[in-house]
């Protein structure tokens, strides 16, 4: 059952879905168009990972700052501010003239992403009872899958036929529509807000109080390792495929299309199953499966067509992990701290993703892609171990929202 409060749940889910679609697409498009960026801006391959780092660093910083504000102001206000800021930042990508301006505009988008980080899932935690959060999260996070099905292939083709700036302009327009929908459709849930005064000392103390809890430290470390491993594995995967099998942007776009189909099929089902059977088993299974897939990537893909089934399986495993882990995380604290916790976890995850992005270039250039897959696999195994040992499975019969 959904909390008895204003708003149409289906329209709310669609509005947040569109926001997630635009936000995730503008992140994921970086990887498949790296070769186009290198060609058009005359940038060495080893430096391209810094685009991921610039974005992730700003997401981490602004997520830390925005979390307590969302607990005080309410999730709706943060969603409005963040979606408008993201739309403007993406539209500014049309003015990129060199690699330095690209880094600046990615940092601006990262600031907006930091404001948005965790807000959609925190909103789910506020609006839906715990027994329905996996279902709601699954549908909303399927916006990531649709980004792979529609956004990434479209963006890759646009980058091939026009230039690398075009996908960001398209996603900026979509984010502008999401902003309008949030403004007029998404209500503020009837939950208790944090009435304390926001100061620098309060921010520091609030995060320290969270990190003083063993379960929060474990969840934070799990997010760090999960995003670190994913970044090192995925950022240069399209580049390796293009160079190793002499394929182009259209083939890479079709690969992301197949992966997106897998994600959109598995995402909502994973959320629904986790509502019935628990979160931890699905998350741990996903992490172990991803570890195996990552390790065997360069061994199994002996021709490009073999990347399709492997990437299909990879995206199923990713979908199995996302919504259950987020739903589990929302129940680690009360509603007055939910925004702060989700922002903390997203910030730590982005630190991992940013570090991975910075390391992925030198690792790929100097050690080869097999090293990237091994590091990614190890990170996923460590994530599974941490979740198995330290994170509790909340009682699904108990509604704490």
C-alpha positions as CSV (number, residue, x, y, z in Angstrom):
1,X,0.0,0.0,0.0
2,X,1.1,3.6,-0.7
3,X,1.0,6.3,2.0
4,X,-2.2,8.1,2.0
5,X,-1.2,11.6,0.8
6,X,-1.7,13.8,-2.1
7,X,-0.4,13.1,-5.6
8,X,-0.8,10.5,-8.3
9,X,1.7,7.7,-7.6
10,X,1.9,6.7,-11.3
11,X,2.6,10.3,-12.5
12,X,5.1,10.8,-9.7
13,X,7.0,7.6,-10.7
14,X,7.0,8.7,-14.4
15,X,8.3,12.2,-13.5
16,X,11.1,10.7,-11.4
17,X,11.7,8.1,-14.1
18,X,12.2,10.8,-16.7
19,X,14.6,12.7,-14.4
20,X,16.6,9.5,-13.8
21,X,16.6,8.8,-17.6
22,X,18.1,12.2,-18.5
23,X,20.5,12.2,-15.5
24,X,21.9,8.7,-16.1
25,X,22.1,9.1,-19.9
26,X,24.3,12.2,-19.7
27,X,26.7,10.2,-17.4
28,X,26.8,7.0,-19.4
29,X,27.2,8.7,-22.8
30,X,30.8,9.7,-21.9
31,X,32.1,6.1,-22.2
32,X,30.8,5.2,-25.7
33,X,31.8,8.5,-27.2
34,X,35.3,8.7,-25.7
35,X,36.9,7.9,-29.1
36,X,34.9,10.8,-30.7
37,X,35.9,13.2,-28.0
38,X,39.6,12.2,-28.4
39,X,39.4,12.7,-32.2
40,X,37.5,16.0,-32.1
41,X,39.4,17.7,-29.2
42,X,42.7,16.1,-30.0
43,X,43.1,14.8,-26.5
44,X,45.3,11.8,-25.4
45,X,43.4,8.7,-24.3
46,X,45.0,8.6,-20.9
47,X,43.5,12.0,-20.0
48,X,39.9,11.2,-21.0
49,X,39.1,9.5,-17.7
50,X,39.5,12.9,-16.0
51,X,36.1,13.8,-17.5
52,X,34.6,11.2,-15.3
53,X,36.6,12.4,-12.3
54,X,35.6,16.0,-12.7
55,X,31.9,15.1,-12.7
56,X,32.2,12.6,-9.9
57,X,34.2,14.9,-7.7
58,X,31.6,17.7,-7.9
59,X,28.8,15.1,-7.3
60,X,30.5,13.9,-4.2
61,X,31.0,17.4,-2.8
62,X,27.5,18.8,-3.6
63,X,25.8,15.6,-2.5
64,X,27.4,16.1,1.0
65,X,26.1,19.7,1.1
66,X,22.6,19.0,-0.3
67,X,21.7,16.0,1.8
68,X,20.9,17.9,5.1
69,X,19.1,20.6,3.1
70,X,16.8,18.0,1.6
71,X,16.0,16.7,5.1
72,X,15.2,20.3,6.1
73,X,13.6,21.7,3.0
74,X,11.9,18.5,1.7
75,X,12.8,16.3,-1.2
76,X,10.5,18.2,-3.7
77,X,12.4,21.5,-3.4
78,X,15.7,19.7,-4.0
79,X,14.4,17.9,-7.0
80,X,13.2,21.2,-8.5
81,X,16.5,23.0,-7.9
82,X,18.6,20.1,-9.1
83,X,16.7,19.3,-12.2
84,X,16.7,22.9,-13.4
85,X,20.4,23.2,-12.6
86,X,21.2,20.0,-14.5
87,X,19.2,21.2,-17.6
88,X,21.2,24.5,-17.7
89,X,24.5,22.7,-17.2
90,X,23.9,20.3,-20.0
91,X,22.7,23.0,-22.4
92,X,26.0,24.8,-21.7
93,X,27.8,21.8,-23.3
94,X,27.0,23.3,-26.6
95,X,29.6,26.0,-25.9
96,X,32.5,23.5,-25.5
97,X,35.6,24.8,-27.5
98,X,38.4,22.7,-26.0
99,X,39.1,20.0,-23.4
100,X,39.4,22.5,-20.6
101,X,35.9,23.9,-21.2
102,X,34.6,20.4,-21.4
103,X,36.1,19.7,-17.9
104,X,34.5,22.9,-16.6
105,X,31.0,22.1,-17.9
106,X,31.3,18.5,-16.7
107,X,32.1,19.9,-13.2
108,X,29.0,22.2,-13.4
109,X,26.9,19.2,-14.4
110,X,28.4,17.3,-11.4
111,X,27.3,20.1,-9.1
112,X,23.8,19.7,-10.3
113,X,24.1,15.9,-10.1
114,X,25.3,16.3,-6.5
115,X,22.1,18.2,-5.6
116,X,20.0,15.6,-7.3
117,X,22.0,12.6,-5.9
118,X,19.9,10.4,-3.7
119,X,16.9,12.7,-3.9
120,X,14.7,10.4,-6.1
121,X,15.3,7.4,-3.9
122,X,15.0,9.4,-0.8
123,X,11.6,10.6,-2.2
124,X,10.6,7.0,-2.7
125,X,11.5,6.3,1.0
126,X,9.4,9.2,2.0
127,X,6.3,8.6,-0.2
128,X,6.1,4.7,-0.3
129,X,5.9,2.3,2.5
130,X,8.8,-0.1,2.9
131,X,7.0,-3.0,1.4
132,X,6.5,-1.1,-1.9
133,X,9.8,0.7,-2.1
134,X,11.6,-2.0,-4.1
135,X,8.7,-1.9,-6.6
136,X,8.8,1.9,-6.9
137,X,12.6,2.0,-7.0
138,X,12.7,-0.6,-9.6
139,X,10.4,1.3,-12.0
140,X,12.1,4.6,-11.4
141,X,15.6,3.2,-11.8
142,X,14.5,1.5,-15.0
143,X,15.1,5.0,-16.4
144,X,18.8,4.0,-16.4
145,X,17.9,1.0,-18.5
146,X,15.9,3.1,-20.9
147,X,18.9,5.4,-21.1
148,X,20.9,2.4,-22.4
149,X,18.1,1.3,-24.8
150,X,17.3,4.8,-26.2
151,X,19.5,7.5,-24.8
152,X,22.9,6.0,-25.3
153,X,22.4,4.5,-28.8
154,X,20.8,7.8,-29.9
155,X,23.5,9.8,-28.3
156,X,26.2,7.7,-29.8
157,X,24.7,8.0,-33.3
158,X,24.3,11.8,-32.9
159,X,28.0,12.0,-31.8
160,X,29.0,10.1,-34.9
161,X,27.0,12.1,-37.4
162,X,27.2,15.5,-35.8
163,X,29.6,16.0,-32.9
164,X,30.1,14.9,-29.3
165,X,28.2,18.0,-27.9
166,X,24.9,17.0,-29.5
167,X,23.9,14.2,-27.0
168,X,24.3,16.5,-24.1
169,X,22.1,19.2,-25.6
170,X,19.4,16.5,-26.2
171,X,19.6,15.2,-22.6
172,X,19.5,18.8,-21.4
173,X,16.2,19.3,-23.2
174,X,14.8,16.1,-21.6
175,X,15.9,17.3,-18.2
176,X,14.1,20.5,-18.8
177,X,10.9,18.6,-19.3
178,X,11.5,16.6,-16.2
179,X,11.9,19.8,-14.2
180,X,8.5,21.0,-15.4
181,X,6.9,17.7,-14.5
182,X,8.4,17.8,-11.0
183,X,7.3,21.4,-10.5
184,X,3.7,20.7,-11.3
185,X,3.1,17.0,-10.5
186,X,5.4,15.9,-7.6
187,X,4.2,16.8,-4.1
188,X,6.1,17.1,-0.9
189,X,5.5,13.8,1.1
190,X,4.0,14.2,4.5
191,X,7.0,13.2,6.6
192,X,8.8,14.8,9.5
193,X,11.5,17.2,8.3
194,X,14.6,18.2,10.2
195,X,14.0,21.5,12.0
196,X,17.5,22.1,13.2
197,X,19.5,25.1,11.9
198,X,21.9,24.2,9.2
199,X,25.5,25.3,10.0
200,X,28.9,24.0,9.0
201,X,29.3,22.4,12.4
202,X,25.8,20.9,12.2
203,X,26.7,19.4,8.8
204,X,29.9,17.9,10.0
205,X,28.3,16.5,13.2
206,X,25.4,15.0,11.3
207,X,27.6,13.1,9.0
208,X,30.0,12.1,11.8
209,X,27.0,10.8,13.8
210,X,26.0,8.6,10.8
211,X,29.6,7.4,10.3
212,X,29.9,6.5,14.0
213,X,27.4,3.7,13.3
214,X,29.1,0.5,12.1
215,X,26.3,-0.3,9.6
216,X,26.6,3.1,7.9
217,X,30.4,2.7,7.6
218,X,29.8,-0.7,6.0
219,X,27.3,0.6,3.6
220,X,29.6,3.5,2.7
221,X,32.5,1.2,2.0
222,X,30.3,-1.1,-0.1
223,X,29.3,1.9,-2.2
224,X,32.9,3.0,-2.6
225,X,34.1,-0.4,-3.8
226,X,31.1,-1.0,-6.0
227,X,31.5,2.3,-7.9
228,X,35.3,2.1,-8.0
229,X,35.2,-1.4,-9.6
230,X,32.4,-0.4,-12.0
231,X,34.3,2.7,-13.2
232,X,37.6,0.9,-13.8
233,X,35.7,-1.8,-15.7
234,X,33.3,0.2,-17.8
235,X,34.9,3.5,-18.8
236,X,37.3,2.0,-21.3
237,X,35.2,-1.1,-22.3
238,X,33.9,0.6,-25.5
239,X,37.4,1.9,-26.4
240,X,38.9,-1.7,-25.9
241,X,36.1,-3.1,-28.1
242,X,36.6,-0.5,-30.9
243,X,40.4,-1.0,-30.9
244,X,40.4,-4.8,-30.5
245,X,37.7,-5.7,-33.0
246,X,37.8,-2.6,-35.3
247,X,34.2,-1.6,-34.7
248,X,32.6,1.9,-34.6
249,X,30.0,3.9,-32.9
250,X,27.0,2.1,-34.3
251,X,28.2,-1.2,-33.0
252,X,28.8,0.2,-29.6
253,X,25.4,1.9,-29.6
254,X,23.8,-1.5,-30.4
255,X,25.7,-3.1,-27.5
256,X,24.2,-0.5,-25.1
257,X,20.8,-1.1,-26.6
258,X,21.0,-4.8,-25.8
259,X,22.3,-4.1,-22.3
260,X,19.4,-1.6,-21.8
261,X,16.8,-4.2,-22.8
262,X,18.3,-6.6,-20.2
263,X,18.2,-3.8,-17.5
264,X,14.6,-2.8,-18.2
265,X,13.4,-6.4,-18.0
266,X,15.3,-7.2,-14.8
267,X,15.1,-3.9,-12.9
268,X,11.4,-3.8,-11.9
269,X,11.4,-7.6,-11.3
270,X,14.4,-7.3,-9.0
271,X,12.7,-4.6,-7.0
272,X,9.5,-6.7,-6.7
273,X,11.3,-9.9,-5.8
274,X,13.3,-8.1,-3.1
275,X,10.1,-6.8,-1.6
276,X,9.0,-10.4,-1.1
277,X,12.2,-12.3,-0.4
278,X,14.6,-9.8,1.0
279,X,17.3,-7.5,-0.4
280,X,20.6,-9.0,0.7
281,X,20.5,-12.3,-1.2
282,X,19.8,-10.5,-4.5
283,X,22.6,-7.9,-3.9
284,X,25.2,-10.5,-2.9
285,X,24.3,-12.7,-5.9
286,X,24.6,-9.8,-8.2
287,X,28.0,-8.7,-6.9
288,X,29.4,-12.3,-7.2
289,X,28.0,-12.7,-10.7
290,X,29.4,-9.3,-11.8
291,X,32.8,-10.3,-10.4
292,X,32.8,-13.5,-12.6
293,X,31.6,-11.6,-15.7
294,X,34.2,-8.9,-15.3
295,X,37.1,-11.3,-14.8
296,X,36.2,-13.4,-17.9
297,X,35.4,-10.4,-20.2
298,X,38.6,-10.4,-22.2
299,X,38.9,-14.2,-22.1
300,X,35.3,-14.9,-23.4
301,X,35.0,-12.1,-25.9
302,X,37.0,-13.4,-28.8
303,X,34.9,-11.7,-31.4
304,X,32.6,-8.7,-31.1
305,X,29.3,-10.5,-31.4
306,X,30.2,-12.4,-28.1
307,X,30.1,-9.0,-26.3
308,X,26.3,-8.9,-26.7
309,X,25.3,-11.9,-24.5
310,X,28.0,-11.0,-22.0
311,X,26.8,-7.4,-21.7
312,X,23.2,-8.6,-21.5
313,X,24.1,-10.7,-18.5
314,X,26.1,-7.9,-17.0
315,X,23.2,-5.5,-17.1
316,X,20.8,-8.1,-15.6
317,X,23.3,-8.4,-12.7
318,X,23.6,-4.7,-12.3
319,X,19.7,-4.3,-12.3
320,X,19.5,-7.0,-9.6
321,X,21.7,-4.9,-7.3
322,X,20.6,-1.3,-7.8
323,X,17.0,-1.1,-6.5
324,X,17.4,-3.7,-3.7
325,X,20.5,-1.9,-2.4
326,X,18.9,1.5,-2.5
327,X,15.7,0.2,-0.9
328,X,17.7,-1.5,1.9
329,X,19.7,1.7,2.4
330,X,16.6,3.9,2.9
331,X,15.7,1.8,6.0
332,X,19.0,2.2,7.8
333,X,17.8,5.6,9.2
334,X,14.6,7.5,9.9
335,X,13.0,9.9,7.4
336,X,14.6,13.0,9.1
337,X,18.1,11.6,8.2
338,X,17.2,9.7,4.9
339,X,18.3,12.5,2.6
340,X,21.6,12.9,4.5
341,X,22.3,9.2,4.4
342,X,21.5,8.8,0.7
343,X,23.6,11.8,-0.2
344,X,26.5,10.5,1.9
345,X,26.3,7.1,0.1
346,X,26.0,8.7,-3.3
347,X,28.9,11.0,-2.5
348,X,31.1,8.2,-1.4
349,X,30.1,6.2,-4.4
350,X,31.0,9.1,-6.7
351,X,34.4,9.3,-4.9
352,X,35.0,5.7,-5.9
353,X,33.7,6.3,-9.4
354,X,35.9,9.4,-9.8
355,X,39.0,7.7,-8.5
356,X,38.2,4.8,-10.8
357,X,37.9,7.2,-13.7
358,X,41.2,8.8,-13.0
359,X,42.9,5.4,-12.7
360,X,41.2,3.7,-15.6
361,X,43.1,5.7,-18.3
362,X,46.6,4.9,-17.0
363,X,45.6,1.3,-16.2
364,X,44.2,0.8,-19.7
365,X,47.1,2.5,-21.5
366,X,50.0,1.0,-19.5
367,X,48.7,-2.4,-18.2
368,X,45.9,-3.3,-20.6
369,X,42.2,-3.9,-20.3
370,X,42.6,-7.3,-18.6
371,X,44.0,-5.5,-15.6
372,X,40.9,-3.3,-15.5
373,X,38.7,-6.4,-15.5
374,X,40.6,-8.0,-12.7
375,X,40.5,-4.9,-10.4
376,X,36.8,-4.6,-11.1
377,X,36.1,-8.2,-10.2
378,X,38.0,-7.9,-7.0
379,X,36.1,-4.8,-5.9
380,X,32.8,-6.6,-6.5
381,X,33.8,-9.6,-4.4
382,X,34.8,-7.3,-1.5
383,X,31.4,-5.5,-1.9
384,X,29.6,-8.8,-1.6
385,X,31.6,-9.8,1.5
386,X,30.9,-6.5,3.3
387,X,27.1,-6.6,2.6
388,X,26.9,-10.3,3.7
389,X,28.8,-9.7,7.0
390,X,27.7,-6.2,8.1
391,X,24.4,-5.0,6.6
392,X,21.2,-6.2,8.2
393,X,18.0,-7.3,6.4
394,X,15.2,-5.1,7.7
395,X,11.9,-6.8,8.7
396,X,9.7,-6.5,5.6
397,X,6.6,-6.7,7.8
398,X,7.5,-3.6,9.6
399,X,6.7,-0.2,8.0
400,X,9.0,2.4,9.4
401,X,8.3,5.1,6.8
